[in-house]
Amino acid sequence: MADPRTTAASVKGPIGVLGGGFMISREAKAICEQYELGPRELYFRGRCGVIGETHADVIMSIAHYFPADHVVPNWEGGRKLPVEQAVALYAGICQDWGRRKLGGFDGCARIAELLEKVVRAASPLAAPLFAGWRAVPLADDAPARAAQLLHVVRELRGGLHTAAVIASGLTPLEATLSADHSGTPFGNSTGEMMAKFFEWPEPYPAITPEVLERRREVEERTDDLMAPSFEVLTETERDELIELLRLGHAR
């Protein structure tokens, strides 16, 4: 029987992949083309728009892993869309991706049921994007609803992870370069590949054993911080969630 912390550690990979896959999907690309938006303009406007219409500095405060020189022009460029419309479009992308990716998977409805319990009970402290996305209406059909809730839980872990990184004293670039990125939609990417994806300018600093150890501790601390969110589930439900997400991830 999985305890809450074991559950947090066990589901982070599948949730990282399934909760973020829509961001780099064909559905996202189609919306970019339809509205003449750059990929990151849609990303920042759609994902971070749940915070509301705001100054770019506010977006920088939550887009921890991107350099400011990248965040600001993309947030400003995304103003071509009203923020409410951008969020609605981004939610629609997530839902459509879920229908394509998870449609036909019998476990969707149960994943959605279990994750909704987690989402409704979790504290929003230190996770502003989680709080914003939790307020977005959920889709009615199981594949879309499951995908949306996976995204919401991913935002919860993301906020808590950012807090752990800041507390560790690692810079965003160091945290990116030293991370295991297997639990992302990109597959087994290296830290350097992800740093380039986030648009950090080269050259990159060398990653020392001390940085690697601090990064390992960050991951452990994030699991600690996520664990209380799974206390709302019974032991049987936690085991069920782990297995369903394993199966969903393997599709």
Backbone as a ProteinNet text record, in pm:
[ID]
protein_1_A
[PRIMARY]
MADPRTTAASVKGPIGVLGGGFMISREAKAICEQYELGPRELYFRGRCGVIGETHADVIMSIAHYFPADHVVPNWEGGRKLPVEQAVALYAGICQDWGRRKLGGFDGCARIAELLEKVVRAASPLAAPLFAGWRAVPLADDAPARAAQLLHVVRELRGGLHTAAVIASGLTPLEATLSADHSGTPFGNSTGEMMAKFFEWPEPYPAITPEVLERRREVEERTDDLMAPSFEVLTETERDELIELLRLGHAR
[TERTIARY]
84	0	88.3	63.1	146	103.7	201.9	171.8	171.8	130.4	121.8	253.4	364	491.1	535.7	518.2	549.2	464.7	340.2	252	303.5	343	395.1	515.1	603.7	723.1	689	590.4	556.7	483.1	402.6	319.3	382	493.2	547.8	589.8	642.8	683.4	565.8	466.5	349.5	276.3	263.1	194.6	276	408.7	492.3	476.8	466.4	453.2	311.1	213.1	74.6	13.3	62.8	10	67.6	175.1	238.5	247.5	203.8	217.8	144.9	32.2	-45.9	27.5	122.7	191.3	275.9	318.3	401.1	330.1	198.9	118.5	83	30	-21.1	-139.8	-214.5	-326.8	-277.6	-168.9	-111.3	-57.5	9	63	-48.4	-160.3	-271.5	-329	-338.3	-390	-291.6	-163.2	-62.2	-78.7	-96.6	-111.5	-242.1	-348.7	-479.3	-479.8	-413.1	-416.3	-287.2	-197.6	-72	7.3	23.2	100	226.4	334.3	451.7	423.4	494.7	469	478.8	577.4	591.4	494.3	450.7	346.6	220.3	181.9	65.5	92.6	211.7	247.6	232.6	295	289.6	150.4	90.1	-42.1	-148.7	-140.8	-239.8	-218.2	-95.4	-67.6	-71.2	-4.3	7	-108.1	-191.5	-302.4	-405.5	-402.2	-495.5	-467.8	-350.7	-319.2	-396.6	-434.7	-507.5	-420.3	-479.4	-404.1	-311.3	-182.4	-87.6	42.7	130.2	260.9	350.9	443.1	533.7	616	645	721.6	649	517.4	440.2	456.6	455.9	475.9	617.7	714.3	851.4	861.9	781.3	789.3	740.6	661.1	611.2	671.7	729.1	794.5	941.5	965.1	1094.8	1208.9	1181.2	1289.6	1326.8	1265.9	1295.9	1369.1	1466.6	1531.6	1434.7	1452.5	1361.5	1356.3	1468.8	1474	1388.2	1349.4	1261.8	1115.5	1093.7	957.2	889	957.4	893.6	841	922.5	870.2	759.8	763.8	659.6	528.1	536.7	414.1	354.4	439.1	388.8	332.7	400.4	351.6	219.5	198.5	73.6	-46.1	-22.4	-133.9	-222.2	-182.3	-269.9	-403.6	-403	-525.2	-565.7	-692.8	-739.5	-705.5	-669.3	-618.3	-722.7	-850	-953.8	-965.9	-952	-959.4	-838.9	-720.8	-600.4	-610.5	-661.3	-677.6	-779.1	-888.8	-990.3	-933.5	-856.2	-794.4	-695.6	-616.8	-516.7	-584.1	-691.9	-767.9	-825.8	-873	-926.2	-821	-700.2	-589.4	-565	-558.2	-537.1	-647.2	-770.1	-882.8	-880.2	-853.6	-850.1	-734.8	-621	-507.2	-544.4	-614.1	-656.5	-748.1	-838.3	-929.9	-851.9	-748.6	-668.7	-575.4	-509.8	-408.7	-470	-574.1	-630.1	-764.6	-820.9	-948	-936.3	-1031.9	-1027.2	-960.5	-899	-837.4	-943.8	-976.2	-1087	-1062.2	-936.1	-904.7	-921.9	-958.8	-966.7	-1061.8	-1180.1	-1280.8	-1234.6	-1171.5	-1124.7	-1006.3	-915	-805.6	-861.9	-958.8	-1020.1	-1085.9	-1155.9	-1224.6	-1125.4	-1016.3	-916.9	-840.4	-798.5	-722.9	-808.3	-937.4	-1021.7	-1027.3	-1026.2	-1019.4	-891.4	-780.2	-651.4	-653	-700.5	-701.6	-788.9	-906.1	-999	-946.5	-870.1	-823.6	-687.5	-609.6	-471.8	-465.8	-362.8	-338.1	-277.8	-320.8	-263.2	-139.3	-96.4	17.8	142.2	207.7	330.3	306.4	180.6	149.8	42.8	75.1	-26.3	-87.7	-8.9	-66.6	-160.9	-129.8	-222.7	-354.5	-346.5	-468.1	-550.2	-481.3	-551.6	-615.7	-543.9	-597.6	-704.1	-697.4	-802.5	-937.6	-934.1	-1058.5	-1117.3	-1043.1	-1092.1	-1191.9	-1309.2	-1408.5	-1352.9	-1388.9	-1341	-1429.6	-1368.9	-1443.9	-1535.2	-1640.5	-1735.8	-1692.5	-1628.8	-1592.6	-1463.2	-1454.2	-1347.8	-1205.6	-1174.7	-1037	-993.1	-1079.8	-1045.9	-1036.2	-1125.5	-1125.7	-999.7	-962.4	-840.9	-717.7	-707.8	-593	-584.4	-697.9	-700.5	-658	-704.6	-667.1	-520.3	-470	-326.5	-244.5	-288.2	-221.5	-228	-342.9	-358.8	-266.5	-258.5	-169.6	-23.7	6.8	142.9	178.4	82.6	107.5	128.3	61	81.9	224.6	269.3	406.7	506.4	474.7	566	586	478.2	490.7	570.4	543.3	615.6	762.3	785.3	922.8	1001.9	939.4	1005.9	1043.9	954.2	985.3	1105.4	1112	1224.4	1355.2	1348.7	1469.3	1519.5	1430.1	1470.5	1532.5	1470.5	1522	1659.4	1687.6	1816.1	1931.8	1900.2	2004	2051.7	1994.2	2028.8	1965.7	2036.7	1976.7	1885.3	1792.1	1707.3	1789.4	1897.4	1980.5	2050.7	2105.3	2169.3	2069.2	1950.1	1847.7	1810.8	1807.6	1774.7	1886.8	2008.7	2122.2	2147	2112.3	2144	2028	1915.2	1795.5	1791.8	1716.1	1676.8	1546.4	1549.7	1433.4	1352.7	1363.4	1289.8	1138.8	1096.4	954	898.6	937	886.2	831	751.6	700.3	808.1	931.4	1038.9	1114.7	1080.7	1154.2	1282.6	1383.3	1508.2	1599.5	1562.9	1643.1	1751.9	1863.6	1970	1940.7	2010.4	1995.8	2033.3	2136.2	2179.3	2074.5	2012.7	1906.2	1789.5	1753.7	1642.6	1678.6	1802.7	1845.8	1835.8	1872.9	1859.6	1712.3	1628.1	1485.2	1426.2	1472.2	1424.3	1486.3	1579.8	1641.4	1743.7	1810.9	1920.4	2042.3	2105.9	2222.1	2342.6	2416.4	2540.1	2654.4	2767.8	2802.5	2738.8	2723.9	2662.3	2768.8	2739.1	2836.1	2851.6	2969.1	2991.2	2907	2854	2771.7	2859.4	2879.5	2966.6	2890.7	2963.6	2896.6	2810.3	2852.3	2772.7	2637.8	2639.5	2514.4	2423.7	2481.9	2402.9	2338.2	2413	2357.6	2246.6	2264.7	2159.4	2035	2057.1	1944.1	1869.5	1943.6	1879.5	1794.6	1847	1773.6	1647.5	1656.1	1538.7	1426.1	1460.3	1357.7	1295.5	1380	1328.9	1236	1276.5	1195.3	1062.3	1064.7	940.4	844.7	897.3	812	752	833.8	782.9	667.2	684	583.3	455.9	470.3	354.2	276.6	342.6	280.4	146.8	133.7	5.3	-113.5	-88.8	-198.8	-262.1	-188.6	-240.9	-299.7	-299.1	-359.1	-510.7	-570.2	-715.9	-761.1	-668.6	-700.2	-674.1	-752.3	-725.6	-603.1	-551.6	-437.7	-472.5	-590.9	-634.4	-643.8	-695	-706.7	-569.7	-475.4	-340.3	-275	-289.5	-235.9	-302.3	-431.5	-506	-459.1	-439.6	-394.3	-256.7	-165.5	-30.7	-38	-118.7	-127.6	-196.4	-301.3	-371.3	-281.3	-205.7	-115	-0.4	43.5	146.3	93.2	-29.1	-88.9	-112.4	-162.3	-184.7	-57.7	47.9	178.1	234	204.5	258.8	188.3	75.7	-0.4	76.3
-119.3	0	125.5	215.7	334.4	442.7	498.4	611.5	738.2	853.5	974.8	1015.1	1000.7	1043.4	949.1	819.1	723	751.2	788	822.1	943.8	1047.3	1169	1137.6	1053.7	1018.2	928.6	841.1	743.3	805.2	906.2	961.8	1083.2	1133.5	1258.2	1241.2	1124.9	1104	1103.2	1015.3	1016.5	1149.6	1215.8	1344.4	1449.2	1443.4	1537	1524.2	1400.3	1375.3	1402.2	1340.4	1350.9	1486.9	1551.9	1682.7	1796.6	1770.4	1876.1	1848.1	1728.3	1690.3	1782.3	1834.9	1921.1	2049	2091.1	2218.2	2216.8	2097.7	2086.8	2002.9	2004.5	1916.3	1979.1	1897.7	1946.6	2040.7	2016.4	2104.5	2245	2253	2383.9	2453.3	2377.9	2435.4	2491.4	2420.3	2466.4	2598.3	2612.9	2738.3	2851.8	2824.7	2927.3	2977.1	2884.9	2921.6	2997.7	2952.9	3016	3160	3185.7	3319.8	3398.2	3343.3	3410.4	3446.2	3346.3	3360.7	3275.8	3326	3242.7	3136.2	3022	2914.3	2959.8	3043	3088.3	3201	3274.8	3374.5	3305.7	3197.4	3121.4	3055.6	3002.4	2933.3	3025.5	3142.6	3232.1	3293.6	3331.9	3395.8	3294.7	3173.2	3072.5	3008.9	2969.7	2901.5	2996.7	3109.6	3202.9	3301.6	3302.2	3397.4	3376.4	3259.2	3238	3335.6	3397.8	3500.5	3628.5	3646.2	3765.5	3858.3	3966.5	4067.3	4139.1	4133.2	4182.7	4225.7	4283.8	4328.9	4208.4	4221.5	4111.2	4066.5	4157.5	4119.2	4011.1	4017.4	3917	3780.6	3779.3	3653.7	3601.4	3691.4	3649.5	3582.6	3627.2	3572.9	3428.9	3385.7	3248	3161.6	3224	3149.6	3133.1	3058.1	3055.7	3006.5	2916.2	2847.9	2913.2	3025.5	3097.7	3227.8	3266.9	3396.7	3510.7	3618.7	3733.1	3786.4	3784.9	3837.2	3756	3638.1	3554.4	3569.9	3581.6	3590.7	3718.6	3830.9	3961.3	3978.5	3958.7	3981.7	3884.9	3763.9	3667.6	3696.6	3739.8	3780.5	3903	3999.1	4120.5	4087.2	3998.2	3959.1	3886.3	3813.4	3740.4	3828.2	3956.7	4048.5	4067.3	4008	4009.1	3941.8	3852.6	3785.9	3837.5	3866.3	3894.1	3775.2	3804	3697.8	3588.5	3626.2	3524.9	3431.1	3486.8	3404.2	3311.4	3362.7	3280.6	3161.7	3184.5	3075.7	2974	3021.7	2930.6	2846.3	2909.2	2834.9	2731.7	2769.4	2677.8	2560	2587.9	2479.1	2387.2	2446.3	2367.3	2279.6	2331.6	2252.2	2130.6	2154.8	2046.7	1941.3	1986.1	1894	1814.5	1882.2	1812.5	1712.8	1752.1	1660.5	1537.1	1559.2	1447	1352.1	1407.5	1322.5	1237.4	1296.1	1221.8	1121.6	1165.1	1082.2	974.6	1009.5	919.4	860	905.7	849.8	699.3	624.9	479.7	412.3	490.9	434.5	427.3	307.3	288.2	351.3	378.9	432.7	582.9	650.7	797.6	850.1	793.6	845.4	830.2	718.9	696.5	786.5	806.9	901.9	1039.2	1081	1212.3	1218.8	1112.3	1110.6	1122.2	1047.4	1048.8	1180.8	1229.6	1354.5	1473.4	1468.2	1579.2	1587.6	1474.5	1475.9	1544.7	1510.6	1569.9	1720.4	1759.6	1900.7	1983.2	1932.8	2009.1	2024.1	1926.5	1929.3	1996.6	2010.1	2058.7	2206.6	2241.7	2382.3	2452.9	2575.9	2650.3	2731.5	2724.7	2805	2773	2877.8	2869	2810.9	2798.4	2740.9	2824.8	2946.8	3035.5	2983.7	2918.4	2865.9	2749.5	2670.6	2566.4	2629.1	2733.2	2798.3	2852.8	2914.2	2968.5	2862.3	2754.2	2648.5	2566	2557.4	2487.4	2556.3	2686.7	2762.8	2754.3	2698	2685.8	2569.5	2589.6	2481.1	2357.1	2241.9	2115.4	2068.3	1994.9	1932.1	1823.8	1791.9	1691	1548.7	1530.7	1396.2	1350.7	1219.3	1164.1	1189.8	1166.2	1188.4	1333.7	1426.7	1568.6	1611.6	1562.7	1597.6	1545.1	1421.8	1364.1	1443.6	1479.1	1556.2	1690.7	1754.4	1885.2	1874	1772	1753.6	1713.2	1637.7	1606.7	1734.8	1824.5	1953.8	2032.9	2033.5	2109.1	2054.8	1922.4	1863.2	1889.1	1888.7	1922.4	2065.3	2156.1	2293.5	2301	2214.8	2210.9	2169.2	2061.5	2018.2	2122.8	2184.7	2286.2	2402.2	2448.6	2558.4	2518.6	2400.8	2354.1	2325.4	2275	2249.1	2380	2482.9	2612.2	2663.1	2648.5	2690.4	2614.2	2484.7	2403.6	2444.5	2477.3	2522.4	2653.2	2746.9	2875.3	2856.2	2772.2	2747.7	2681.3	2606.4	2536.4	2629.1	2745.9	2838.1	2815	2715	2692	2799.2	2840.2	2930	2848.6	2914.4	2840	2764.5	2825.1	2758.7	2637.3	2650.7	2536	2423.3	2459.3	2357.5	2285	2358.1	2297.8	2208	2254.8	2178.7	2050.3	2050.3	1936.5	1840.6	1865.8	1785.1	1659.8	1561.5	1446	1483.7	1494.4	1542.5	1428.6	1308.5	1195.9	1211.9	1285.2	1303.2	1426.4	1448.7	1561.4	1509.5	1589.5	1545	1523.5	1567.5	1556.2	1424.9	1340.9	1217.1	1239.2	1158.9	1163.9	1274.7	1396.5	1511	1539.6	1591.3	1631.4	1770	1804.6	1937.8	2046.3	2021.6	2121.4	2139.9	2031	2040.6	2123.7	2101.2	2176	2322.8	2350.4	2488.9	2563.2	2496	2556.3	2577.2	2480.3	2492.1	2611.9	2633.6	2746.4	2879.8	2873	2993.3	3059	2978.3	3034.2	3051.8	3168.3	3191	3108.2	3060.4	2987.9	3088.9	3045.5	2911.7	2884.2	2755.5	2714.5	2681.1	2706	2673.7	2523.1	2484	2342.5	2302.8	2182.8	2133	2046.3	2092.5	2025.1	1917.3	1825.9	1727.5	1792.8	1907.7	1976.8	2020.4	2073.4	2115.5	1994.2	1885.2	1764.2	1713.1	1720.7	1676.2	1769	1897	1991	1970.9	1940.5	1916.3	1789.3	1687.9	1565.3	1595.2	1677.4	1713.7	1794.3	1876.5	1952.2	1857.7	1753.1	1657	1585.7	1549.7	1485.6	1580.7	1705.3	1803.1	1826.9	1827.2	1844.6	1729.8	1607.2	1492.7	1511.4	1562.2	1589	1688.7	1794.5	1900	1853.7	1762.8	1711.1	1607.9	1539.2	1427.2	1461.2	1575.2	1602.5	1608.8	1640.7	1649.8	1513.7	1405.7	1272.2	1206.5	1279.8	1225.7	1212.3	1286.6	1280.9	1147	1072.5	941.3	831.8	725	607.7	534.6	440	360.1	287.7	232.5	161.1	255.7	374.8	472.5	518.7	535	575.2	467.8	342.7	232.8	230.2	251.6	251.4	364.4	482.9	596.6	570.8	518.3	487.7	393.4	289	189.7	247.3	324.3	383.2	480.4	558.7	652.8	580.4	470.9	388.9	339	289.6	238.1	351.1	464.8	577.1	628.1	631.9	677.9	582.3	454.4	353.5	347.9	417.2	411.5	474.1
0	0	0	-92	-105.9	-6.5	64.9	150.8	65	120.5	38.9	-26.9	44.7	-14.7	-126.4	-104.9	-211	-334.3	-311.8	-423.5	-498.4	-423.9	-487.4	-576	-525.7	-602.8	-721.5	-704.3	-808.7	-926.3	-901.7	-1008.8	-1077.3	-1026.7	-1083.4	-1228.8	-1264.9	-1403.6	-1499.1	-1476	-1563.9	-1567.6	-1452.1	-1450.9	-1524.5	-1512	-1585.2	-1735.5	-1782.2	-1926.5	-1974.3	-1908	-1953.1	-1921.1	-1816.9	-1781.9	-1861.2	-1933.9	-2012.8	-2160.7	-2201.9	-2342.3	-2437.9	-2395	-2485	-2521.4	-2439.1	-2462.5	-2589.3	-2630.9	-2751.9	-2857.8	-2855.7	-2940.1	-3074.4	-3162.2	-3290.3	-3269.2	-3161.6	-3129.8	-3096	-3019.4	-2986	-3110.7	-3196.1	-3318.9	-3406.6	-3414.9	-3498	-3446.6	-3315.1	-3258.6	-3283.5	-3271.4	-3302.6	-3445.9	-3537.4	-3677.8	-3700.8	-3637.5	-3657.1	-3608.3	-3495.9	-3436.1	-3458	-3539.9	-3574.7	-3449.4	-3364.1	-3241	-3249.6	-3189.6	-3172.8	-3068.1	-3074.1	-2977.5	-2832	-2801.6	-2663.6	-2630.1	-2728.8	-2702.4	-2653.5	-2721.6	-2676.7	-2542.2	-2524.5	-2400.2	-2279.5	-2284.3	-2169.4	-2152.5	-2263.3	-2253.8	-2210	-2266.2	-2233.1	-2098.1	-2070.8	-1944.2	-1825.8	-1838.4	-1726.1	-1719.7	-1821.6	-1825.9	-1716.8	-1650.1	-1539	-1424.8	-1424.9	-1324.5	-1354.6	-1481.5	-1522.8	-1604	-1649.2	-1723.7	-1626.2	-1652	-1553.3	-1619.8	-1540.6	-1587.2	-1611.1	-1704.6	-1736.8	-1616.3	-1524.3	-1405	-1324.8	-1322.4	-1249.2	-1316.3	-1447.2	-1519.8	-1497.9	-1494.2	-1466.1	-1329.9	-1235.2	-1099.8	-1091.9	-1189.8	-1188	-1298.8	-1401.3	-1509.4	-1473.4	-1367.9	-1299.7	-1388.2	-1478.9	-1549.9	-1682.9	-1712	-1835.2	-1803.7	-1886.5	-1865.4	-1893.1	-1819.1	-1831.1	-1973.3	-2043.1	-2179.9	-2275.8	-2233.7	-2315.3	-2273.3	-2143.8	-2092.3	-2138.4	-2120	-2141.4	-2283.6	-2387.7	-2522.7	-2562.3	-2509.7	-2544.7	-2472.5	-2348	-2278.9	-2346.4	-2380	-2445.5	-2583.8	-2656.1	-2787.9	-2781.6	-2672.9	-2657.4	-2631	-2605.4	-2580.3	-2703.6	-2814	-2932	-2900.6	-2801.1	-2757.4	-2620	-2597.7	-2461.4	-2371.6	-2247.9	-2162.5	-2138	-2125.6	-2103.2	-2223.5	-2343.2	-2463.2	-2471.5	-2436.1	-2441.1	-2346.6	-2226.8	-2130.9	-2182.7	-2236.6	-2290.2	-2404.1	-2491.4	-2601	-2549.2	-2448.5	-2394	-2324.8	-2252.2	-2191	-2298.2	-2407.2	-2517.3	-2582.5	-2593.8	-2647.7	-2558.6	-2429.2	-2332.9	-2344.8	-2353.1	-2361.7	-2492	-2603.8	-2732.9	-2738.1	-2682.1	-2675.4	-2592.7	-2481.6	-2398.9	-2473.1	-2552.8	-2630.1	-2730.1	-2789.6	-2886.7	-2818.9	-2712.7	-2647.6	-2558.2	-2485.9	-2385.6	-2425.5	-2537.2	-2582.5	-2603	-2552.5	-2563.8	-2445.4	-2355.9	-2235.5	-2126.8	-2085.1	-1991.4	-1854.7	-1823.2	-1691.3	-1678.1	-1788	-1785.8	-1679.2	-1675.4	-1582.4	-1438.9	-1407.9	-1270.9	-1237.1	-1332.3	-1310.4	-1277.9	-1356.5	-1333.6	-1196.6	-1158.1	-1029.4	-913.4	-922.3	-814.7	-810.5	-927.1	-929	-888.9	-917.9	-875.9	-723.7	-656	-509.9	-462.8	-527	-490.9	-515.1	-631.4	-670.2	-576.8	-544.5	-460	-318.1	-269.1	-130.2	-112.1	-218.4	-206.2	-169.2	-95	-62.2	-182.7	-212.3	-324.1	-286.5	-161.1	-117.5	-201	-249.8	-330	-469.1	-509.7	-641.1	-711.4	-753.6	-811.4	-940.3	-1025.1	-1148.4	-1118.9	-1019.6	-976.3	-932.4	-850.9	-802.7	-918.7	-1016	-1131.4	-1216.8	-1242.4	-1327.8	-1256.4	-1126.1	-1052.4	-1070.4	-1095.9	-1111.1	-1251.6	-1346.4	-1483.5	-1490.5	-1549.7	-1557.6	-1625.5	-1572.9	-1626.4	-1741.8	-1833.8	-1941.9	-1885	-1957.8	-1912.2	-1948.1	-2064.8	-2108.3	-2041.7	-2016.3	-1932.7	-1985.8	-2114.5	-2159.1	-2144.8	-2182.4	-2172.1	-2026.5	-1944.8	-1802.5	-1733.9	-1766.5	-1708.5	-1748.7	-1876.6	-1923	-1852	-1835.6	-1770.2	-1623.4	-1555.3	-1415.5	-1401	-1495.2	-1495.3	-1506.3	-1591.4	-1605.3	-1474.4	-1408.9	-1285.5	-1176.5	-1164.2	-1063.9	-1100.1	-1227.7	-1270.7	-1228.7	-1239	-1194.9	-1043.3	-970.2	-825.2	-793.6	-853.6	-828.3	-877.4	-990.2	-1042.7	-947.1	-886.3	-791.3	-668.7	-615	-496.9	-530.1	-649.3	-692.4	-702.9	-757.1	-766	-628	-531.8	-394.9	-340.1	-369.4	-321.5	-388.6	-516.5	-587.5	-527.9	-506.3	-449.6	-311.6	-230.4	-95.7	-98	-202.8	-211.7	-246.5	-300.8	-344.9	-486.6	-554.5	-694.7	-782.3	-885.4	-983.6	-1074.8	-1143.5	-1238.5	-1342.9	-1390.5	-1490.6	-1430.6	-1310.6	-1246	-1223.3	-1180.6	-1156.5	-1285	-1395.1	-1524.6	-1573.7	-1565.5	-1616	-1537.1	-1409.7	-1322.6	-1304.1	-1370.4	-1347.1	-1432.8	-1384.1	-1464.2	-1534.3	-1665.5	-1739.9	-1803	-1746.9	-1804.9	-1787.8	-1685.3	-1662.1	-1730.2	-1853.4	-1930.8	-2063	-2132.8	-2263.5	-2368.6	-2340.7	-2439	-2429.4	-2332.7	-2317.5	-2240.5	-2268.7	-2193.3	-2244.6	-2218	-2259.7	-2156.9	-2202.2	-2110.8	-2055.1	-1948.3	-1891.5	-1990	-2067.9	-2166.5	-2275.4	-2318.5	-2419	-2367.2	-2240.3	-2183.1	-2162.4	-2125.6	-2109.9	-2243.1	-2351.2	-2484	-2518.6	-2483.4	-2510.1	-2434.8	-2312.5	-2233.3	-2276.4	-2373.7	-2430.8	-2338.9	-2254.7	-2176.9	-2267.3	-2262.9	-2348.9	-2303.7	-2398.5	-2369.6	-2356.3	-2295.1	-2244.5	-2109	-2077.9	-1953.2	-1849	-1722	-1616.9	-1599	-1550.7	-1520.8	-1399.1	-1403.8	-1293.8	-1204.3	-1081.7	-986.5	-910	-845.2	-759.7	-651.6	-600.6	-499	-555.7	-677.9	-740.8	-764.8	-809.2	-832.5	-703.6	-593.5	-466.4	-419.7	-435.5	-397.8	-484.7	-610.9	-700.9	-661.7	-619.3	-571.1	-447.6	-359.3	-238.5	-273.2	-377.3	-421.7	-461.8	-534	-579	-459.2	-363.2	-242.1	-166.6	-157.1	-85.9	-158	-290.2	-365.8	-338.6	-331.8	-296.9	-157.1	-64.1	71	66.7	-11.8	-18.7	-89.1	-184.9	-257.3	-177.4	-86.6	-16.3	49.8	119	184.9	89.1	-35.5	-132.1	-159.6	-135.5	-161.7	-36.3	75.1	197	185.5	93.4	76	18.5	-43.1	-99.7	1.7	-6.6	76.3	21.1	98.7	51.5	-78.2	-83.1	-203.2	-322	-300.3	-408.3	-456	-365.7	-406.1	-492.2	-451.8	-533.3	-670.9	-672.7	-798.5	-889.8	-832.4	-911.3	-971.2	-892.4	-941.7	-1060.7	-1049	-1156.4	-1280.4	-1261.4	-1376.6	-1452.2	-1379.5	-1445.6	-1515.4	-1457.3	-1523.5	-1657.6	-1656.9	-1779.5	-1880.9	-1832.9	-1922.2	-1984.2	-1906.3	-1955	-2059.2	-2045.1	-2135.9	-2269.7	-2284.2	-2409.5	-2525.1
[MASK]
+++++++++++++++++++++++++++++++++++++++++++++++++++++++++++++++++++++++++++++++++++++++++++++++++++++++++++++++++++++++++++++++++++++++++++++++++++++++++++++++++++++++++++++++++++++++++++++++++++++++++++++++++++++++++++++++++++++++++++++++++++++++++++

